[in-house]
Amino acid sequence: ASLVAPAVLRSLDDPIIVLDGTGRIVSANAASEAVIGAGTERKHISGVLRMPELLAAVERVLAAGGQENIEFNFLVPVERHFRAHVAAVPQESPGANHLLIQLHDLTAVRRAEQMRVDFVANASHELRTPLNGVLGMTEILTRTGLNEKQLNYAQTAYQSGTALLGIINDLLDFSKIEAGKLKLETVEFALRPLVKGLYDMLGPTAVAKGIKLELQIAPL
């Protein structure tokens, strides 16, 4: 009996290749022609498969049974990224195991992920430049002889801008995480000024919404 019903095999978009226990191709769907070519039935997989990582996985499963899931890049002729599932499937007759190979092309997914990472990184850089200008001018403003109330407003604006810059930096960190380029560091910080700055930043919004916001810091 066929391991995969012919009608099912033809309907699948992913390349599906079925091998016998010796590594010869028993059946394959139309999508697999892009991987192994046409007219390959009864040919040995090692003679038609040009994907070294996948062929190595096939040979391991043929020898030991079980199953493997791998991901690899392949140039055909442009770089594409694949996920492959290779599994030994027992048959009714002893020693007549078949092998099922299923490929899924992840190229479009990987490209979309890279575009998103690049967009976040570029947007973060573009946002930081004008924001640093605003922060710089606000800091200068705090040194221009303002009265106490005006100084408080300017300092709150500066702290809010600094918080926004931190969020932008966090977005850039997320893009670095996805690209595998994030480096962790340990830095000291003062908790009291941080909490006080947060209180000053959120205070006006809370008052405008009729919310009572209190800050209590125990003396050292």
N, CA, C and O of each residue as an XYZ file, in Angstrom:
880
protein
N       0.845     -1.187      0.000
C       0.000      0.000      0.000
C       0.883      1.240      0.000
O       1.970      1.245      0.578
N       0.395      2.296     -0.662
C       1.160      3.539     -0.720
C       1.167      4.203      0.636
O       0.153      4.229      1.334
N       2.317      4.743      1.007
C       2.453      5.409      2.304
C       1.577      6.637      2.384
O       0.976      6.904      3.424
N       1.495      7.395      1.293
C       0.640      8.577      1.221
C      -0.276      8.421      0.021
O       0.193      8.130     -1.079
N      -1.581      8.609      0.215
C      -2.540      8.464     -0.879
C      -2.168      9.408     -2.012
O      -1.876     10.577     -1.761
N      -2.170      8.927     -3.264
C      -1.769      9.779     -4.397
C      -2.518     11.101     -4.465
O      -1.917     12.135     -4.755
N      -3.832     11.082     -4.199
C      -4.616     12.315     -4.263
C      -4.148     13.311     -3.210
O      -4.083     14.513     -3.466
N      -3.821     12.798     -2.017
C      -3.320     13.659     -0.948
C      -1.951     14.205     -1.310
O      -1.658     15.382     -1.105
N      -1.117     13.323     -1.855
C       0.240     13.714     -2.228
C       0.214     14.853     -3.244
O       0.977     15.811     -3.121
N      -0.656     14.754     -4.242
C      -0.738     15.778     -5.283
C      -1.267     17.099     -4.752
O      -0.928     18.157     -5.284
N      -2.085     17.058     -3.721
C      -2.743     18.276     -3.233
C      -1.848     19.116     -2.316
O      -2.174     20.268     -2.026
N      -0.742     18.561     -1.866
C       0.115     19.261     -0.921
C       1.047     20.240     -1.637
O       1.636     19.917     -2.668
N       1.167     21.445     -1.068
C       2.047     22.458     -1.657
C       3.509     22.221     -1.289
O       4.407     22.585     -2.049
N       3.752     21.619     -0.136
C       5.116     21.347      0.285
C       5.656     20.113     -0.448
O       4.909     19.170     -0.708
N       6.944     20.119     -0.777
C       7.542     18.926     -1.378
C       7.458     17.723     -0.433
O       7.846     17.817      0.732
N       6.953     16.598     -0.936
C       6.859     15.352     -0.173
C       7.545     14.258     -0.980
O       7.233     14.048     -2.152
N       8.474     13.571     -0.345
C       9.207     12.493     -1.014
C       9.124     11.249     -0.130
O       9.385     11.321      1.071
N       8.763     10.113     -0.720
C       8.679      8.854      0.014
C       9.757      7.915     -0.518
O       9.851      7.686     -1.724
N      10.568      7.375      0.388
C      11.645      6.459      0.022
C      11.345      5.068      0.564
O      10.607      4.915      1.537
N      11.927      4.048     -0.080
C      11.859      2.716      0.514
C      13.031      2.553      1.475
O      13.796      3.495      1.683
N      13.177      1.376      2.058
C      14.194      1.168      3.073
C      15.621      1.219      2.559
O      16.563      1.263      3.350
N      15.793      1.214      1.228
C      17.141      1.290      0.658
C      17.502      2.711      0.228
O      18.630      2.966     -0.193
N      16.543      3.637      0.333
C      16.809      5.017     -0.062
C      16.354      5.354     -1.466
O      16.630      6.449     -1.958
N      15.655      4.424     -2.129
C      15.137      4.711     -3.475
C      13.769      5.391     -3.378
O      12.976      5.112     -2.479
N      13.521      6.282     -4.325
C      12.286      7.058     -4.313
C      11.117      6.189     -4.746
O      11.133      5.596     -5.825
N      10.096      6.121     -3.885
C       8.879      5.367     -4.182
C       7.846      6.276     -4.822
O       7.203      5.899     -5.802
N       7.687      7.460     -4.277
C       6.732      8.422     -4.831
C       7.122      9.825     -4.387
O       7.812     10.012     -3.385
N       6.659     10.813     -5.163
C       6.943     12.212     -4.847
C       5.887     13.064     -5.524
O       5.397     12.719     -6.599
N       5.537     14.172     -4.898
C       4.524     15.040     -5.504
C       5.162     16.044     -6.456
O       6.386     16.130     -6.561
N       4.313     16.803     -7.148
C       4.804     17.746     -8.153
C       5.695     18.811     -7.535
O       6.654     19.261     -8.162
N       5.381     19.220     -6.298
C       6.175     20.272     -5.651
C       7.614     19.846     -5.426
O       8.510     20.685     -5.338
N       7.836     18.532     -5.332
C       9.189     18.034     -5.066
C      10.093     18.111     -6.295
O      11.307     17.947     -6.180
N       9.509     18.361     -7.473
C      10.326     18.426     -8.689
C      11.330     19.576     -8.624
O      12.398     19.506     -9.233
N      10.983     20.647     -7.875
C      11.908     21.770     -7.730
C      13.123     21.376     -6.903
O      14.146     22.060     -6.938
N      13.019     20.265     -6.150
C      14.096     19.826     -5.261
C      14.899     18.689     -5.872
O      16.130     18.699     -5.829
N      14.194     17.693     -6.451
C      14.887     16.493     -6.954
C      14.750     16.310     -8.464
O      15.349     15.398     -9.033
N      13.962     17.173     -9.120
C      13.755     17.034    -10.556
C      12.592     16.106    -10.873
O      12.010     15.498     -9.975
N      12.258     16.001    -12.154
C      11.146     15.159    -12.587
C      11.657     13.772    -12.990
O      12.837     13.588    -13.286
N      10.735     12.802    -12.992
C      11.071     11.452    -13.431
C      12.104     10.761    -12.571
O      12.983     10.076    -13.092
N      12.015     10.927    -11.270
C      13.039     10.378    -10.373
C      12.584      9.106     -9.654
O      13.321      8.593     -8.812
N      11.413      8.592     -9.956
C      10.927      7.398     -9.259
C      11.878      6.223     -9.475
O      12.343      5.973    -10.587
N      12.153      5.516     -8.395
C      13.046      4.362     -8.325
C      14.519      4.753     -8.343
O      15.383      3.880     -8.257
N      14.826      6.044     -8.451
C      16.218      6.476     -8.348
C      16.605      6.615     -6.885
O      15.754      6.880     -6.036
N      17.880      6.436     -6.590
C      18.322      6.579     -5.215
C      18.386      8.060     -4.853
O      18.817      8.884     -5.659
N      17.957      8.391     -3.641
C      17.868      9.779     -3.222
C      19.217     10.486     -3.273
O      19.277     11.686     -3.540
N      20.298      9.754     -3.020
C      21.626     10.368     -3.004
C      22.057     10.852     -4.386
O      22.948     11.694     -4.503
N      21.421     10.317     -5.435
C      21.785     10.714     -6.783
C      21.023     11.908     -7.311
O      21.392     12.468     -8.344
N      19.951     12.316     -6.615
C      19.116     13.413     -7.131
C      18.960     14.562     -6.137
O      18.570     15.662     -6.530
N      19.256     14.331     -4.862
C      19.090     15.374     -3.857
C      20.373     16.164     -3.711
O      21.419     15.591     -3.403
N      20.314     17.461     -3.926
C      21.505     18.321     -3.883
C      21.532     19.191     -2.630
O      22.030     20.316     -2.659
N      21.001     18.672     -1.548
C      20.974     19.393     -0.274
C      21.760     18.571      0.749
O      21.204     17.647      1.341
N      23.035     18.883      0.969
C      23.885     18.043      1.833
C      23.336     17.841      3.242
O      23.383     16.728      3.765
N      22.817     18.902      3.865
C      22.301     18.769      5.238
C      21.119     17.819      5.292
O      21.019     16.992      6.197
N      20.221     17.941      4.316
C      19.051     17.062      4.284
C      19.456     15.634      3.956
O      18.941     14.690      4.555
N      20.361     15.470      3.026
C      20.803     14.121      2.656
C      21.457     13.423      3.847
O      21.262     12.224      4.045
N      22.230     14.164      4.638
C      22.849     13.584      5.832
C      21.792     13.122      6.820
O      21.924     12.054      7.417
N      20.724     13.934      7.002
C      19.638     13.542      7.912
C      18.927     12.298      7.394
O      18.580     11.413      8.175
N      18.708     12.224      6.083
C      18.061     11.050      5.484
C      18.904      9.797      5.743
O      18.372      8.747      6.103
N      20.192      9.914      5.561
C      21.073      8.756      5.774
C      21.070      8.314      7.230
O      21.133      7.119      7.519
N      20.997      9.279      8.151
C      20.958      8.908      9.578
C      19.664      8.183      9.925
O      19.683      7.193     10.656
N      18.541      8.670      9.404
C      17.260      8.037      9.715
C      17.146      6.680      9.016
O      16.573      5.744      9.573
N      17.684      6.571      7.806
C      17.695      5.264      7.129
C      18.480      4.241      7.947
O      18.112      3.067      7.998
N      19.556      4.684      8.582
C      20.418      3.767      9.333
C      19.872      3.432     10.710
O      19.978      2.292     11.164
N      19.281      4.432     11.386
C      18.913      4.235     12.791
C      17.421      4.314     13.058
O      16.982      3.995     14.163
N      16.623      4.732     12.072
C      15.194      4.889     12.299
C      14.892      6.191     13.017
O      15.735      7.085     13.091
N      13.691      6.288     13.542
C      13.290      7.498     14.267
C      12.933      8.630     13.324
O      12.426      8.396     12.227
N      13.199      9.868     13.752
C      12.868     11.016     12.928
C      13.795     12.186     13.276
O      14.401     12.207     14.348
N      13.898     13.149     12.370
C      14.701     14.338     12.589
C      13.986     15.542     11.991
O      13.298     15.442     10.976
N      14.170     16.690     12.653
C      13.703     17.964     12.131
C      14.918     18.884     12.016
O      15.634     19.086     12.996
N      15.150     19.434     10.849
C      16.308     20.298     10.639
C      15.885     21.549      9.872
O      14.863     21.560      9.187
N      16.690     22.595     10.002
C      16.544     23.800      9.191
C      17.890     24.083      8.541
O      18.940     23.896      9.156
N      17.849     24.532      7.303
C      19.106     24.776      6.591
C      18.879     25.757      5.452
O      17.757     25.936      4.978
N      19.974     26.395      5.018
C      19.953     27.286      3.870
C      20.464     26.529      2.647
O      21.307     25.639      2.756
N      19.933     26.904      1.473
C      20.333     26.232      0.245
C      20.292     27.230     -0.895
O      19.348     28.014     -1.000
N      21.299     27.213     -1.747
C      21.376     28.112     -2.896
C      20.847     27.406     -4.135
O      21.459     26.450     -4.613
N      19.691     27.877     -4.672
C      19.058     27.185     -5.819
C      18.416     28.128     -6.847
O      17.211     27.971     -7.045
N      19.049     29.066     -7.514
C      20.423     29.549     -7.319
C      20.512     30.654     -6.262
O      21.608     31.003     -5.824
N      19.345     31.215     -5.844
C      19.370     32.221     -4.783
C      19.185     31.518     -3.444
O      18.667     30.402     -3.389
N      19.606     32.164     -2.375
C      19.529     31.534     -1.058
C      18.082     31.372     -0.618
O      17.290     32.312     -0.672
N      17.758     30.177     -0.189
C      16.427     29.880      0.355
C      16.610     29.132      1.670
O      17.616     28.455      1.884
N      15.617     29.267      2.543
C      15.692     28.644      3.863
C      14.591     27.596      3.968
O      13.424     27.873      3.691
N      14.978     26.392      4.371
C      14.039     25.274      4.445
C      13.971     24.700      5.858
O      14.935     24.747      6.622
N      12.802     24.159      6.174
C      12.645     23.286      7.342
C      12.253     21.915      6.801
O      11.370     21.803      5.950
N      12.903     20.891      7.293
C      12.638     19.544      6.797
C      12.281     18.605      7.942
O      12.843     18.682      9.035
N      11.329     17.716      7.662
C      10.952     16.650      8.599
C      11.240     15.328      7.908
O      10.711     15.041      6.835
N      12.082     14.534      8.539
C      12.461     13.226      7.986
C      12.062     12.168      9.009
O      12.488     12.225     10.163
N      11.248     11.206      8.588
C      10.747     10.213      9.553
C      10.679      8.830      8.931
O      10.267      8.665      7.782
N      11.090      7.841      9.711
C      10.930      6.445      9.311
C       9.510      6.011      9.634
O       9.009      6.266     10.729
N       8.852      5.345      8.664
C       7.466      4.907      8.841
C       7.408      3.393      8.687
O       7.610      2.881      7.586
N       7.134      2.659      9.784
C       7.084      1.196      9.700
C       5.985      0.724      8.746
O       4.916      1.332      8.670
N       6.252     -0.350      8.027
C       5.272     -0.977      7.138
C       4.855     -2.327      7.722
O       5.418     -2.795      8.712
N       3.858     -2.936      7.088
C       3.345     -4.202      7.607
C       4.410     -5.302      7.551
O       4.519     -6.110      8.473
N       5.187     -5.331      6.478
C       6.210     -6.377      6.330
C       7.430     -6.022      7.170
O       7.894     -4.884      7.108
N       7.961     -6.945      7.943
C       9.156     -6.669      8.759
C      10.329     -6.227      7.885
O      10.579     -6.794      6.821
N      11.038     -5.208      8.355
C      12.206     -4.728      7.629
C      11.892     -3.938      6.376
O      12.790     -3.641      5.588
N      10.627     -3.593      6.182
C      10.228     -2.877      4.964
C       9.853     -1.428      5.270
O       8.936     -0.881      4.656
N      10.547     -0.815      6.201
C      10.251      0.567      6.565
C      10.421      1.503      5.368
O      11.291      1.321      4.517
N       9.553      2.507      5.343
C       9.673      3.566      4.361
C      10.138      4.837      5.066
O      10.109      4.933      6.293
N      10.558      5.790      4.277
C      11.027      7.062      4.823
C      10.213      8.188      4.198
O      10.036      8.242      2.981
N       9.729      9.071      5.034
C       8.943     10.216      4.566
C       9.760     11.491      4.749
O      10.251     11.772      5.842
N       9.900     12.257      3.675
C      10.602     13.539      3.717
C       9.609     14.638      3.371
O       8.977     14.605      2.315
N       9.476     15.607      4.260
C       8.613     16.757      3.989
C       9.434     18.034      4.126
O      10.105     18.243      5.137
N       9.379     18.884      3.108
C      10.112     20.146      3.100
C       9.141     21.310      3.167
O       8.076     21.288      2.549
N       9.526     22.331      3.930
C       8.722     23.557      3.971
C       9.647     24.741      3.731
O      10.624     24.932      4.455
N       9.334     25.534      2.713
C      10.165     26.673      2.347
C       9.849     27.849      3.268
O       8.746     28.394      3.236
N      10.829     28.236      4.092
C      10.662     29.336      5.047
C      11.265     30.645      4.545
O      11.371     31.610      5.302
N      11.656     30.683      3.276
C      12.367     31.851      2.752
C      11.560     33.129      2.927
O      12.085     34.132      3.409
N      10.281     33.102      2.538
C       9.449     34.310      2.631
C       9.283     34.749      4.077
O       9.280     35.942      4.378
N       9.143     33.767      4.977
C       8.992     34.086      6.401
C      10.253     34.738      6.935
O      10.183     35.739      7.647
N      11.414     34.173      6.595
C      12.682     34.730      7.076
C      12.917     36.124      6.505
O      13.426     36.999      7.205
N      12.556     36.338      5.251
C      12.726     37.660      4.657
C      11.836     38.687      5.332
O      12.254     39.818      5.579
N      10.597     38.285      5.631
C       9.671     39.203      6.312
C      10.192     39.540      7.705
O      10.115     40.690      8.138
N      10.724     38.534      8.409
C      11.284     38.776      9.741
C      12.465     39.742      9.667
O      12.591     40.642     10.498
N      13.333     39.551      8.665
C      14.497     40.420      8.527
C      14.082     41.845      8.171
O      14.688     42.805      8.647
N      13.047     41.985      7.333
C      12.549     43.309      6.984
C      12.001     44.022      8.214
O      12.198     45.226      8.382
N      11.312     43.271      9.073
C      10.765     43.865     10.297
C      11.885     44.304     11.234
O      11.827     45.386     11.817
N      12.902     43.458     11.374
C      14.043     43.804     12.222
C      14.747     45.047     11.693
O      15.094     45.949     12.456
N      14.956     45.086     10.380
C      15.630     46.243      9.770
C      14.801     47.512      9.937
O      15.344     48.586     10.196
N      13.465     47.383      9.787
C      12.599     48.556      9.929
C      12.665     49.113     11.346
O      12.793     50.323     11.536
N      12.577     48.229     12.341
C      12.626     48.682     13.735
C      13.957     49.359     14.034
O      14.000     50.397     14.694
N      15.047     48.763     13.544
C      16.367     49.341     13.786
C      16.495     50.710     13.130
O      16.989     51.652     13.751
N      16.056     50.827     11.883
C      16.161     52.105     11.172
C      15.256     53.161     11.791
O      15.651     54.317     11.943
N      14.019     52.751     12.152
C      13.087     53.704     12.760
C      13.617     54.197     14.098
O      13.480     55.376     14.428
N      14.221     53.297     14.871
C      14.769     53.691     16.167
C      15.868     54.732     15.997
O      15.920     55.717     16.733
N      16.739     54.511     15.029
C      17.819     55.474     14.788
C      17.256     56.817     14.330
O      17.718     57.869     14.770
N      16.253     56.780     13.440
C      15.688     58.020     12.914
C      14.950     58.802     14.006
O      14.948     60.033     13.983
N      14.335     58.116     14.945
C      13.608     58.790     16.022
C      14.553     59.383     17.061
O      14.292     60.446     17.623
N      15.649     58.680     17.304
C      16.567     59.142     18.353
C      17.244     60.461     18.003
O      17.521     61.266     18.891
N      17.513     60.690     16.731
C      18.233     61.906     16.342
C      17.469     63.180     16.715
O      18.038     64.030     17.400
N      16.199     63.356     16.294
C      15.482     64.579     16.694
C      15.175     64.619     18.185
O      15.149     65.695     18.784
N      14.941     63.452     18.791
C      14.629     63.433     20.219
C      15.835     63.882     21.037
O      15.676     64.592     22.030
N      17.021     63.486     20.641
C      18.217     63.956     21.336
C      18.360     65.471     21.217
O      18.849     66.129     22.136
N      17.930     66.022     20.076
C      17.936     67.471     19.921
C      16.974     68.147     20.883
O      17.309     69.163     21.491
N      15.781     67.585     21.021
C      14.786     68.125     21.955
C      15.308     68.061     23.387
O      15.169     69.018     24.149
N      15.909     66.932     23.749
C      16.443     66.779     25.102
C      17.564     67.784     25.360
O      17.643     68.376     26.437
N      18.417     67.968     24.377
C      19.514     68.911     24.550
C      19.020     70.336     24.765
O      19.519     71.044     25.640
N      18.040     70.757     23.967
C      17.513     72.117     24.104
C      16.738     72.274     25.417
O      16.770     73.338     26.035
N      16.043     71.212     25.840
C      15.297     71.279     27.104
C      16.251     71.405     28.285
O      15.990     72.142     29.236
N      17.360     70.675     28.211
C      18.352     70.782     29.277
C      18.942     72.191     29.338
O      19.162     72.721     30.427
N      19.198     72.800     28.185
C      19.684     74.182     28.160
C      18.644     75.123     28.764
O      18.983     76.061     29.486
N      17.363     74.857     28.456
C      16.271     75.692     28.971
C      16.249     75.713     30.496
O      15.932     76.738     31.101
N      16.590     74.565     31.127
C      16.569     74.511     32.595
C      17.651     75.387     33.226
O      17.634     75.628     34.433
N      18.593     75.863     32.405
C      19.682     76.684     32.942
C      19.564     78.156     32.513
O      20.560     78.875     32.444
N      18.336     78.583     32.229
C      18.146     79.956     31.729
C      17.415     80.852     32.715
O      16.729     81.787     32.302
N      17.547     80.588     34.005
C      16.952     81.473     35.002
C      15.446     81.370     35.115
O      14.783     82.381     35.344
N      14.890     80.192     34.964
C      13.446     79.992     35.105
C      13.045     80.066     36.571
O      13.838     79.788     37.470
N      11.780     80.452     36.785
C      11.310     80.400     38.163
C      11.032     78.950     38.536
O      11.126     78.063     37.688
N      10.695     78.708     39.778
C      10.577     77.330     40.278
C       9.536     76.530     39.506
O       9.765     75.365     39.180
N       8.399     77.145     39.213
C       7.334     76.435     38.516
C       7.735     76.118     37.074
O       7.502     75.016     36.577
N       8.338     77.097     36.421
C       8.782     76.880     35.046
C       9.883     75.814     34.980
O       9.916     74.988     34.068
N      10.785     75.857     35.976
C      11.864     74.871     36.017
C      11.313     73.463     36.194
O      11.811     72.509     35.597
N      10.283     73.348     37.019
C       9.660     72.041     37.246
C       9.053     71.508     35.955
O       9.172     70.324     35.641
N       8.392     72.410     35.202
C       7.807     72.000     33.924
C       8.904     71.525     32.955
O       8.767     70.491     32.301
N       9.979     72.295     32.881
C      11.063     71.951     31.954
C      11.730     70.627     32.342
O      12.062     69.818     31.476
N      11.921     70.415     33.639
C      12.536     69.176     34.097
C      11.622     67.976     33.811
O      12.096     66.902     33.442
N      10.317     68.170     33.986
C       9.370     67.090     33.690
C       9.400     66.746     32.199
O       9.366     65.574     31.825
N       9.466     67.786     31.347
C       9.555     67.552     29.903
C      10.834     66.779     29.565
O      10.831     65.873     28.732
N      11.916     67.160     30.229
C      13.194     66.482     29.978
C      13.121     65.018     30.419
O      13.585     64.129     29.704
N      12.538     64.768     31.595
C      12.418     63.400     32.099
C      11.499     62.557     31.210
O      11.753     61.372     30.994
N      10.428     63.177     30.696
C       9.518     62.459     29.796
C      10.235     62.094     28.499
O      10.085     60.988     27.980
N      11.017     63.043     27.988
C      11.783     62.763     26.776
C      12.809     61.673     26.994
O      13.026     60.832     26.122
N      13.445     61.686     28.165
C      14.418     60.642     28.485
C      13.743     59.278     28.562
O      14.301     58.277     28.113
N      12.526     59.240     29.139
C      11.780     57.977     29.209
C      11.428     57.484     27.805
O      11.521     56.291     27.516
N      11.019     58.422     26.929
C      10.694     58.041     25.556
C      11.931     57.522     24.837
O      11.848     56.569     24.062
N      13.073     58.146     25.089
C      14.318     57.674     24.484
C      14.635     56.258     24.959
O      15.139     55.436     24.193
N      14.334     55.979     26.232
C      14.545     54.628     26.756
C      13.679     53.603     26.042
O      14.123     52.489     25.764
N      12.424     53.986     25.741
C      11.528     53.073     25.022
C      12.063     52.802     23.621
O      12.054     51.666     23.147
N      12.532     53.869     22.963
C      13.100     53.704     21.616
C      14.319     52.783     21.664
O      14.491     51.929     20.795
N      15.152     52.958     22.671
C      16.326     52.087     22.822
C      15.912     50.643     23.064
O      16.564     49.710     22.595
N      14.799     50.467     23.816
C      14.297     49.108     24.044
C      13.858     48.469     22.728
O      14.109     47.287     22.496
N      13.200     49.252     21.865
C      12.803     48.726     20.557
C      14.027     48.296     19.757
O      14.018     47.262     19.088
N      15.066     49.100     19.838
C      16.301     48.752     19.141
C      16.905     47.480     19.733
O      17.467     46.660     19.008
N      16.786     47.318     21.057
C      17.292     46.099     21.703
C      16.531     44.867     21.216
O      17.121     43.807     21.007
N      15.197     45.016     21.034
C      14.408     43.884     20.536
C      14.882     43.467     19.145
O      14.970     42.278     18.840
N      15.184     44.448     18.315
C      15.671     44.121     16.976
C      17.027     43.435     17.069
O      17.329     42.549     16.270
N      17.852     43.838     18.045
C      19.152     43.189     18.229
C      18.974     41.756     18.730
O      19.724     40.860     18.341
N      17.980     41.543     19.593
C      17.713     40.187     20.081
C      17.369     39.272     18.913
O      17.904     38.168     18.807
N      16.470     39.733     18.028
C      16.050     38.911     16.903
C      17.198     38.668     15.932
O      17.252     37.635     15.264
N      18.115     39.628     15.861
C      19.264     39.468     14.966
C      20.414     38.739     15.646
O      21.440     38.482     15.017
N      20.254     38.400     16.940
C      21.297     37.708     17.682
C      22.502     38.568     17.978
O      23.614     38.055     18.097
N      22.298     39.895     18.101
C      23.421     40.811     18.305
C      23.343     41.567     19.629
O      24.119     42.497     19.849
N      22.426     41.186     20.508
C      22.270     41.911     21.773
C      23.356     41.505     22.762
O      23.630     40.320     22.950
N      23.967     42.504     23.389
C      24.951     42.273     24.439
C      24.419     42.843     25.749
O      24.070     44.021     25.819
N      24.357     42.010     26.785
C      23.843     42.434     28.082
C      24.932     43.143     28.870
O      26.111     42.806     28.757
N      24.536     44.119     29.662
C      25.482     44.830     30.502
C      24.837     45.128     31.848
O      23.615     45.240     31.950
N      25.658     45.255     32.872
C      25.191     45.578     34.216
C      25.610     47.002     34.550
O      26.793     47.337     34.496
N      24.637     47.840     34.897
C      24.939     49.242     35.207
C      24.280     49.611     36.536
O      23.225     49.079     36.882
N      24.899     50.513     37.267
C      24.319     51.011     38.503
C      23.337     52.141     38.211
O      23.519     52.896     37.255
N      22.304     52.256     39.032
C      21.356     53.356     38.878
C      20.795     53.714     40.249
O      20.810     52.899     41.172
N      20.297     54.949     40.367
C      19.718     55.427     41.625
C      18.206     55.258     41.565
O      17.546     55.847     40.708
N      17.661     54.462     42.463
C      16.236     54.146     42.427
C      15.370     55.349     42.788
O      14.342     55.578     42.150
N      15.766     56.119     43.797
C      14.929     57.235     44.262
C      14.692     58.280     43.170
O      13.539     58.628     42.915
N      15.738     58.792     42.517
C      15.482     59.746     41.431
C      14.651     59.155     40.296
O      13.875     59.863     39.654
N      14.818     57.864     40.054
C      14.050     57.216     39.001
C      12.559     57.224     39.333
O      11.729     57.562     38.489
N      12.225     56.847     40.579
C      10.825     56.826     41.008
C      10.261     58.244     41.042
O       9.124     58.470     40.626
N      11.058     59.213     41.541
C      10.610     60.604     41.598
C      10.352     61.156     40.195
O       9.377     61.875     39.976
N      11.218     60.821     39.262
C      11.023     61.273     37.892
C       9.763     60.697     37.276
O       9.053     61.385     36.542
N       9.483     59.433     37.575
C       8.262     58.798     37.075
C       7.031     59.469     37.665
O       6.039     59.679     36.968
N       7.096     59.807     38.951
C       5.981     60.495     39.615
C       5.743     61.870     38.977
O       4.602     62.238     38.701
N       6.811     62.617     38.748
C       6.668     63.946     38.141
C       6.119     63.863     36.721
O       5.377     64.742     36.284
N       6.482     62.816     36.012
C       6.052     62.665     34.637
C       4.567     62.296     34.545
O       3.853     62.785     33.670
N       4.112     61.429     35.454
C       2.730     60.951     35.411
C       1.761     61.845     36.185
O       0.549     61.778     35.982
N       2.311     62.694     37.085
C       1.456     63.522     37.932
C       0.450     64.361     37.179
O      -0.738     64.260     37.486
N       0.839     65.201     36.197
C      -0.125     66.045     35.490
C      -1.227     65.255     34.796
O      -2.383     65.676     34.794
N      -0.878     64.112     34.207
C      -1.885     63.290     33.538
C      -2.884     62.729     34.541
O      -4.083     62.673     34.270
N      -2.377     62.310     35.715
C      -3.261     61.782     36.748
C      -4.228     62.847     37.243
O      -5.418     62.580     37.411
N      -3.717     64.058     37.477
C      -4.578     65.157     37.938
C      -5.646     65.466     36.912
O      -6.803     65.680     37.271
N      -5.278     65.494     35.633
C      -6.235     65.805     34.577
C      -7.353     64.774     34.505
O      -8.467     65.095     34.091
N      -7.061     63.531     34.906
C      -8.067     62.466     34.877
C      -8.759     62.279     36.222
O      -9.556     61.357     36.394
N      -8.449     63.163     37.179
C      -9.082     63.061     38.485
C      -8.569     61.912     39.320
O      -9.285     61.407     40.185
N      -7.337     61.489     39.076
C      -6.729     60.375     39.805
C      -5.737     60.935     40.815
O      -4.895     61.769     40.483
N      -5.851     60.467     42.042
C      -4.933     60.898     43.085
C      -3.679     60.051     43.037
O      -3.733     58.836     43.232
N      -2.564     60.680     42.780
C      -1.293     59.975     42.674
C      -0.371     60.468     43.776
O      -0.056     61.656     43.839
N       0.065     59.559     44.647
C       0.910     59.921     45.760
C       2.239     59.180     45.678
O       2.313     58.056     45.181
N       3.276     59.827     46.172
C       4.598     59.220     46.227
C       5.121     59.316     47.655
O       5.218     60.406     48.220
N       5.451     58.177     48.225
C       6.011     58.140     49.571
C       7.312     57.349     49.548
O       7.320     56.168     49.198
N       8.393     57.989     49.915
C       9.694     57.343     49.949
C      10.219     57.380     51.382
O      10.386     58.453     51.962
N      10.471     56.226     51.937
C      10.952     56.137     53.314
C      12.328     56.776     53.418
O      13.151     56.590     52.522
N      12.604     57.524     54.484
C      13.920     58.143     54.640
C      14.997     57.079     54.829
O      14.743     55.995     55.354
N      16.190     57.416     54.391
C      17.315     56.479     54.542
C      17.760     56.400     55.985
O      18.694     55.663     56.304
